[in-house]
Amino acid sequence: MPVGLFGKKDDSVEESPKTIDEGGVASKTANAIVQKLMDFGFDGLGPLDSVEDVVKEFTAKYPDPEKAITKIIRSHTRLVASAGFVTGFGGLFTLPVAIPANIIEFYVLATRMVGSIAEIRGYDVRRPEVRTAVLLTLVGADSTELLNKAGVPTGTRLAQIAAKQLPDAAMMVINKGVGFRVATKFGGQTLSRFTKGVPIAGGVIGAGLDTFMLDKIADNAKVEFPARRRLAAVPAED
């Protein structure tokens, strides 16, 4: 049985979103996804380095902030390509467990990548507003709808959202909305790569789609989080 970054089959998103009620299991599923993005994507539990660790490593090697960002994007692109190939390799034989693992792994890595970009550009990813803004980059155009539902003015860069002190209730609505999008819309896109159910070819398609999606997220993040300060290296914590 294939396993994900967490060392076991990920049951939290295995049930089809169409068969679960939004007020019960779906709500818990969305919360569970967001919690994993927070724990693994930002804080680096288990086998993953945290955003802080990634930023320290790459800014030490590449003092120019923009070059460090480029290298971080390339590194994460290689990681998602590998994960996409492995989970797609078995075609339909591994489909029931491969898709949930791949969705979570992809978005954990995407969260860490965008969080690293934001941190290098001068946004403190320890702040909950910044974390919420980072998560919004994962859902692209849907971010406007989620902000509207939370009562947050739209039409501005996510960096401006990150700079505000949002009410806890608004951040809960936005974060849960991101969880729903990851479990449904992008889950459907991931499913499409396996329509032919061909081993090996499924792995190549999976790697290609994951790389394409991550590149779009990276491009969006670079626009949404313009540089606030220039960093030659990450300062040590007090």
Short mmCIF file of the C-alpha atoms (twelve columns), coordinates in Angstrom:
data_MODEL
# 
_entry.id   MODEL 
# 
loop_
_atom_site.group_PDB 
_atom_site.id 
_atom_site.type_symbol 
_atom_site.label_atom_id 
_atom_site.label_alt_id 
_atom_site.label_comp_id 
_atom_site.label_asym_id 
_atom_site.label_seq_id 
_atom_site.Cartn_x 
_atom_site.Cartn_y 
_atom_site.Cartn_z 
_atom_site.pdbx_PDB_model_num 
ATOM 1   C CA . MET A 1   0.000   0.000  0.000   1 
ATOM 2   C CA . PRO A 2   1.459   3.381  -1.000  1 
ATOM 3   C CA . VAL A 3   2.050   5.792  1.835   1 
ATOM 4   C CA . GLY A 4   2.371   9.538  1.945   1 
ATOM 5   C CA . LEU A 5   4.595   11.966 3.776   1 
ATOM 6   C CA . PHE A 6   2.857   11.030 6.988   1 
ATOM 7   C CA . GLY A 7   3.877   7.363  6.918   1 
ATOM 8   C CA . LYS A 8   0.385   5.936  6.494   1 
ATOM 9   C CA . LYS A 9   -2.624  5.987  4.258   1 
ATOM 10  C CA . ASP A 10  -4.393  9.337  4.594   1 
ATOM 11  C CA . ASP A 11  -8.054  8.589  5.353   1 
ATOM 12  C CA . SER A 12  -9.046  12.178 6.046   1 
ATOM 13  C CA . VAL A 13  -9.772  12.960 2.384   1 
ATOM 14  C CA . GLU A 14  -10.514 9.539  0.948   1 
ATOM 15  C CA . GLU A 15  -14.295 9.768  0.963   1 
ATOM 16  C CA . SER A 16  -15.757 11.486 -2.077  1 
ATOM 17  C CA . PRO A 17  -16.758 15.069 -1.258  1 
ATOM 18  C CA . LYS A 18  -20.044 14.485 -3.101  1 
ATOM 19  C CA . THR A 19  -21.120 11.871 -0.571  1 
ATOM 20  C CA . ILE A 20  -20.470 13.864 2.589   1 
ATOM 21  C CA . ASP A 21  -22.551 16.559 4.232   1 
ATOM 22  C CA . GLU A 22  -20.985 19.990 4.513   1 
ATOM 23  C CA . GLY A 23  -22.053 20.455 8.108   1 
ATOM 24  C CA . GLY A 24  -20.535 17.202 9.336   1 
ATOM 25  C CA . VAL A 25  -17.877 15.053 7.740   1 
ATOM 26  C CA . ALA A 26  -17.078 17.600 5.023   1 
ATOM 27  C CA . SER A 27  -16.440 20.298 7.610   1 
ATOM 28  C CA . LYS A 28  -14.172 17.994 9.601   1 
ATOM 29  C CA . THR A 29  -12.379 16.981 6.410   1 
ATOM 30  C CA . ALA A 30  -11.714 20.607 5.466   1 
ATOM 31  C CA . ASN A 31  -10.449 21.384 8.960   1 
ATOM 32  C CA . ALA A 32  -8.213  18.302 8.933   1 
ATOM 33  C CA . ILE A 33  -6.670  19.304 5.598   1 
ATOM 34  C CA . VAL A 34  -5.969  22.851 6.760   1 
ATOM 35  C CA . GLN A 35  -4.471  21.573 9.998   1 
ATOM 36  C CA . LYS A 36  -2.084  19.336 8.049   1 
ATOM 37  C CA . LEU A 37  -1.090  22.244 5.841   1 
ATOM 38  C CA . MET A 38  -0.366  24.274 8.963   1 
ATOM 39  C CA . ASP A 39  1.476   21.524 10.826  1 
ATOM 40  C CA . PHE A 40  3.502   20.102 7.960   1 
ATOM 41  C CA . GLY A 41  3.600   22.944 5.432   1 
ATOM 42  C CA . PHE A 42  4.525   25.754 7.823   1 
ATOM 43  C CA . ASP A 43  5.897   24.090 10.946  1 
ATOM 44  C CA . GLY A 44  7.606   21.083 9.406   1 
ATOM 45  C CA . LEU A 45  6.403   18.148 11.471  1 
ATOM 46  C CA . GLY A 46  7.655   14.658 10.706  1 
ATOM 47  C CA . PRO A 47  10.086  14.285 7.784   1 
ATOM 48  C CA . LEU A 48  9.606   17.810 6.429   1 
ATOM 49  C CA . ASP A 49  11.644  20.900 7.229   1 
ATOM 50  C CA . SER A 50  9.698   23.965 8.314   1 
ATOM 51  C CA . VAL A 51  9.438   27.208 6.341   1 
ATOM 52  C CA . GLU A 52  11.986  28.679 8.735   1 
ATOM 53  C CA . ASP A 53  14.436  25.837 8.043   1 
ATOM 54  C CA . VAL A 54  14.011  26.116 4.267   1 
ATOM 55  C CA . VAL A 55  14.533  29.878 4.316   1 
ATOM 56  C CA . LYS A 56  17.636  29.596 6.479   1 
ATOM 57  C CA . GLU A 57  19.135  26.918 4.239   1 
ATOM 58  C CA . PHE A 58  18.557  28.672 0.924   1 
ATOM 59  C CA . THR A 59  19.356  32.236 1.984   1 
ATOM 60  C CA . ALA A 60  22.622  30.973 3.485   1 
ATOM 61  C CA . LYS A 61  23.545  29.414 0.135   1 
ATOM 62  C CA . TYR A 62  22.166  32.244 -2.002  1 
ATOM 63  C CA . PRO A 63  22.463  35.669 -0.311  1 
ATOM 64  C CA . ASP A 64  20.439  37.351 -3.062  1 
ATOM 65  C CA . PRO A 65  16.792  36.937 -1.959  1 
ATOM 66  C CA . GLU A 66  15.357  36.522 -5.455  1 
ATOM 67  C CA . LYS A 67  17.902  33.862 -6.367  1 
ATOM 68  C CA . ALA A 68  17.060  32.031 -3.144  1 
ATOM 69  C CA . ILE A 69  13.382  32.147 -4.107  1 
ATOM 70  C CA . THR A 70  14.147  30.768 -7.575  1 
ATOM 71  C CA . LYS A 71  16.121  27.898 -6.051  1 
ATOM 72  C CA . ILE A 72  13.349  27.141 -3.542  1 
ATOM 73  C CA . ILE A 73  10.790  26.951 -6.356  1 
ATOM 74  C CA . ARG A 74  13.012  24.610 -8.371  1 
ATOM 75  C CA . SER A 75  13.602  22.406 -5.345  1 
ATOM 76  C CA . HIS A 76  9.888   22.078 -4.622  1 
ATOM 77  C CA . THR A 77  9.121   21.491 -8.297  1 
ATOM 78  C CA . ARG A 78  11.437  18.477 -8.246  1 
ATOM 79  C CA . LEU A 79  9.768   17.201 -5.074  1 
ATOM 80  C CA . VAL A 80  6.206   17.413 -6.418  1 
ATOM 81  C CA . ALA A 81  7.269   15.884 -9.729  1 
ATOM 82  C CA . SER A 82  8.718   12.901 -7.881  1 
ATOM 83  C CA . ALA A 83  5.623   12.544 -5.714  1 
ATOM 84  C CA . GLY A 84  3.323   12.882 -8.724  1 
ATOM 85  C CA . PHE A 85  5.209   10.188 -10.619 1 
ATOM 86  C CA . VAL A 86  5.235   7.734  -7.723  1 
ATOM 87  C CA . THR A 87  1.522   8.104  -6.924  1 
ATOM 88  C CA . GLY A 88  0.593   7.933  -10.605 1 
ATOM 89  C CA . PHE A 89  2.885   5.057  -11.539 1 
ATOM 90  C CA . GLY A 90  0.464   2.278  -10.681 1 
ATOM 91  C CA . GLY A 91  -2.451  3.681  -12.690 1 
ATOM 92  C CA . LEU A 92  -5.843  2.431  -11.540 1 
ATOM 93  C CA . PHE A 93  -4.279  -0.288 -9.384  1 
ATOM 94  C CA . THR A 94  -3.267  2.234  -6.723  1 
ATOM 95  C CA . LEU A 95  -5.873  4.905  -7.431  1 
ATOM 96  C CA . PRO A 96  -8.005  4.621  -4.247  1 
ATOM 97  C CA . VAL A 97  -5.091  5.390  -1.921  1 
ATOM 98  C CA . ALA A 98  -2.773  7.283  -4.267  1 
ATOM 99  C CA . ILE A 99  -5.019  10.279 -4.927  1 
ATOM 100 C CA . PRO A 100 -5.589  11.282 -1.282  1 
ATOM 101 C CA . ALA A 101 -1.895  10.958 -0.491  1 
ATOM 102 C CA . ASN A 102 -0.872  12.912 -3.578  1 
ATOM 103 C CA . ILE A 103 -3.326  15.761 -2.950  1 
ATOM 104 C CA . ILE A 104 -2.133  16.279 0.599   1 
ATOM 105 C CA . GLU A 105 1.560   15.941 -0.275  1 
ATOM 106 C CA . PHE A 106 1.262   18.394 -3.170  1 
ATOM 107 C CA . TYR A 107 -0.444  21.078 -1.106  1 
ATOM 108 C CA . VAL A 108 1.837   20.624 1.884   1 
ATOM 109 C CA . LEU A 109 4.826   21.253 -0.376  1 
ATOM 110 C CA . ALA A 110 3.044   24.137 -2.116  1 
ATOM 111 C CA . THR A 111 2.267   25.694 1.271   1 
ATOM 112 C CA . ARG A 112 5.902   25.434 2.343   1 
ATOM 113 C CA . MET A 113 7.105   26.896 -0.955  1 
ATOM 114 C CA . VAL A 114 4.752   29.901 -0.848  1 
ATOM 115 C CA . GLY A 115 5.418   30.385 2.864   1 
ATOM 116 C CA . SER A 116 9.144   30.513 2.106   1 
ATOM 117 C CA . ILE A 117 8.610   33.060 -0.678  1 
ATOM 118 C CA . ALA A 118 6.516   35.224 1.637   1 
ATOM 119 C CA . GLU A 119 9.054   34.972 4.472   1 
ATOM 120 C CA . ILE A 120 11.956  35.971 2.256   1 
ATOM 121 C CA . ARG A 121 9.918   38.865 0.875   1 
ATOM 122 C CA . GLY A 122 9.402   40.196 4.405   1 
ATOM 123 C CA . TYR A 123 6.194   38.602 5.713   1 
ATOM 124 C CA . ASP A 124 6.283   36.842 9.072   1 
ATOM 125 C CA . VAL A 125 4.679   33.423 8.483   1 
ATOM 126 C CA . ARG A 126 4.243   32.965 12.220  1 
ATOM 127 C CA . ARG A 127 1.383   35.472 12.031  1 
ATOM 128 C CA . PRO A 128 -2.014  33.817 11.383  1 
ATOM 129 C CA . GLU A 129 -3.018  36.480 8.843   1 
ATOM 130 C CA . VAL A 130 0.079   35.733 6.777   1 
ATOM 131 C CA . ARG A 131 -0.631  32.011 6.931   1 
ATOM 132 C CA . THR A 132 -4.180  32.592 5.740   1 
ATOM 133 C CA . ALA A 133 -2.899  34.744 2.857   1 
ATOM 134 C CA . VAL A 134 -0.444  31.979 1.918   1 
ATOM 135 C CA . LEU A 135 -3.230  29.382 1.875   1 
ATOM 136 C CA . LEU A 136 -5.302  31.619 -0.408  1 
ATOM 137 C CA . THR A 137 -2.583  31.441 -3.072  1 
ATOM 138 C CA . LEU A 138 -3.266  27.706 -3.323  1 
ATOM 139 C CA . VAL A 139 -6.789  28.190 -4.701  1 
ATOM 140 C CA . GLY A 140 -6.104  30.874 -7.306  1 
ATOM 141 C CA . ALA A 141 -9.195  32.720 -8.534  1 
ATOM 142 C CA . ASP A 142 -11.334 31.110 -5.826  1 
ATOM 143 C CA . SER A 143 -9.605  33.322 -3.276  1 
ATOM 144 C CA . THR A 144 -11.914 36.234 -4.175  1 
ATOM 145 C CA . GLU A 145 -15.010 34.187 -3.401  1 
ATOM 146 C CA . LEU A 146 -13.580 33.017 -0.088  1 
ATOM 147 C CA . LEU A 147 -12.689 36.566 0.932   1 
ATOM 148 C CA . ASN A 148 -16.193 37.730 0.057   1 
ATOM 149 C CA . LYS A 149 -17.744 34.994 2.172   1 
ATOM 150 C CA . ALA A 150 -15.550 36.052 5.090   1 
ATOM 151 C CA . GLY A 151 -16.544 39.690 4.696   1 
ATOM 152 C CA . VAL A 152 -13.031 40.795 3.729   1 
ATOM 153 C CA . PRO A 153 -12.723 43.485 1.008   1 
ATOM 154 C CA . THR A 154 -11.308 42.067 -2.206  1 
ATOM 155 C CA . GLY A 155 -9.521  43.562 -5.188  1 
ATOM 156 C CA . THR A 156 -6.204  43.947 -3.398  1 
ATOM 157 C CA . ARG A 157 -3.083  41.823 -3.207  1 
ATOM 158 C CA . LEU A 158 -2.972  39.087 -0.639  1 
ATOM 159 C CA . ALA A 159 -0.002  40.891 0.866   1 
ATOM 160 C CA . GLN A 160 -2.440  43.552 2.060   1 
ATOM 161 C CA . ILE A 161 -4.602  40.862 3.621   1 
ATOM 162 C CA . ALA A 162 -1.489  39.538 5.350   1 
ATOM 163 C CA . ALA A 163 -0.729  42.980 6.762   1 
ATOM 164 C CA . LYS A 164 -4.143  43.341 8.379   1 
ATOM 165 C CA . GLN A 165 -5.304  42.010 11.723  1 
ATOM 166 C CA . LEU A 166 -8.192  39.883 10.553  1 
ATOM 167 C CA . PRO A 167 -10.898 38.698 12.956  1 
ATOM 168 C CA . ASP A 168 -10.477 35.088 14.026  1 
ATOM 169 C CA . ALA A 169 -13.900 34.244 12.609  1 
ATOM 170 C CA . ALA A 170 -12.921 35.571 9.166   1 
ATOM 171 C CA . MET A 171 -9.712  33.538 9.124   1 
ATOM 172 C CA . MET A 172 -11.617 30.406 10.142  1 
ATOM 173 C CA . VAL A 173 -14.047 30.875 7.240   1 
ATOM 174 C CA . ILE A 174 -11.216 31.443 4.757   1 
ATOM 175 C CA . ASN A 175 -9.071  28.563 5.983   1 
ATOM 176 C CA . LYS A 176 -11.968 26.126 5.958   1 
ATOM 177 C CA . GLY A 177 -12.886 27.298 2.461   1 
ATOM 178 C CA . VAL A 178 -9.372  26.499 1.292   1 
ATOM 179 C CA . GLY A 179 -9.746  23.035 2.807   1 
ATOM 180 C CA . PHE A 180 -12.974 22.455 0.885   1 
ATOM 181 C CA . ARG A 181 -11.370 23.564 -2.376  1 
ATOM 182 C CA . VAL A 182 -8.410  21.238 -1.897  1 
ATOM 183 C CA . ALA A 183 -10.721 18.300 -1.129  1 
ATOM 184 C CA . THR A 184 -13.091 18.870 -4.055  1 
ATOM 185 C CA . LYS A 185 -12.080 21.017 -7.035  1 
ATOM 186 C CA . PHE A 186 -8.410  20.051 -7.108  1 
ATOM 187 C CA . GLY A 187 -9.231  16.484 -6.191  1 
ATOM 188 C CA . GLY A 188 -11.232 16.286 -9.400  1 
ATOM 189 C CA . GLN A 189 -8.314  17.651 -11.392 1 
ATOM 190 C CA . THR A 190 -6.016  15.070 -9.868  1 
ATOM 191 C CA . LEU A 191 -8.477  12.315 -10.789 1 
ATOM 192 C CA . SER A 192 -8.405  13.310 -14.462 1 
ATOM 193 C CA . ARG A 193 -4.780  12.233 -14.867 1 
ATOM 194 C CA . PHE A 194 -5.782  8.604  -14.255 1 
ATOM 195 C CA . THR A 195 -8.658  8.391  -16.745 1 
ATOM 196 C CA . LYS A 196 -6.782  5.936  -18.954 1 
ATOM 197 C CA . GLY A 197 -5.464  3.975  -15.996 1 
ATOM 198 C CA . VAL A 198 -2.160  3.226  -17.730 1 
ATOM 199 C CA . PRO A 199 0.782   2.456  -15.421 1 
ATOM 200 C CA . ILE A 200 3.988   4.469  -16.027 1 
ATOM 201 C CA . ALA A 201 2.124   6.835  -18.358 1 
ATOM 202 C CA . GLY A 202 -0.021  7.792  -15.387 1 
ATOM 203 C CA . GLY A 203 3.134   8.619  -13.468 1 
ATOM 204 C CA . VAL A 204 4.455   10.849 -16.239 1 
ATOM 205 C CA . ILE A 205 1.116   12.637 -16.549 1 
ATOM 206 C CA . GLY A 206 0.890   13.031 -12.782 1 
ATOM 207 C CA . ALA A 207 4.364   14.522 -12.542 1 
ATOM 208 C CA . GLY A 208 3.654   16.897 -15.420 1 
ATOM 209 C CA . LEU A 209 0.353   18.143 -13.999 1 
ATOM 210 C CA . ASP A 210 1.766   18.632 -10.524 1 
ATOM 211 C CA . THR A 211 4.707   20.584 -11.925 1 
ATOM 212 C CA . PHE A 212 2.396   22.766 -14.020 1 
ATOM 213 C CA . MET A 213 0.108   23.483 -11.052 1 
ATOM 214 C CA . LEU A 214 3.010   24.297 -8.749  1 
ATOM 215 C CA . ASP A 215 4.510   26.683 -11.303 1 
ATOM 216 C CA . LYS A 216 1.191   28.548 -11.478 1 
ATOM 217 C CA . ILE A 217 1.053   28.784 -7.682  1 
ATOM 218 C CA . ALA A 218 4.660   30.025 -7.548  1 
ATOM 219 C CA . ASP A 219 3.999   32.699 -10.188 1 
ATOM 220 C CA . ASN A 220 0.902   33.827 -8.272  1 
ATOM 221 C CA . ALA A 221 2.820   33.952 -4.984  1 
ATOM 222 C CA . LYS A 222 5.570   36.133 -6.454  1 
ATOM 223 C CA . VAL A 223 2.948   38.637 -7.607  1 
ATOM 224 C CA . GLU A 224 0.846   38.563 -4.444  1 
ATOM 225 C CA . PHE A 225 3.790   38.957 -2.046  1 
ATOM 226 C CA . PRO A 226 6.007   41.806 -3.312  1 
ATOM 227 C CA . ALA A 227 9.213   42.423 -1.388  1 
ATOM 228 C CA . ARG A 228 8.808   44.484 1.784   1 
ATOM 229 C CA . ARG A 229 12.483  44.345 2.815   1 
ATOM 230 C CA . ARG A 230 15.684  42.916 1.425   1 
ATOM 231 C CA . LEU A 231 17.346  40.070 3.262   1 
ATOM 232 C CA . ALA A 232 20.982  39.074 2.869   1 
ATOM 233 C CA . ALA A 233 20.429  36.266 5.340   1 
ATOM 234 C CA . VAL A 234 17.764  35.228 7.804   1 
ATOM 235 C CA . PRO A 235 18.501  36.709 11.233  1 
ATOM 236 C CA . ALA A 236 18.753  34.326 14.145  1 
ATOM 237 C CA . GLU A 237 15.858  34.238 16.577  1 
ATOM 238 C CA . ASP A 238 16.327  35.933 19.936  1 
# 
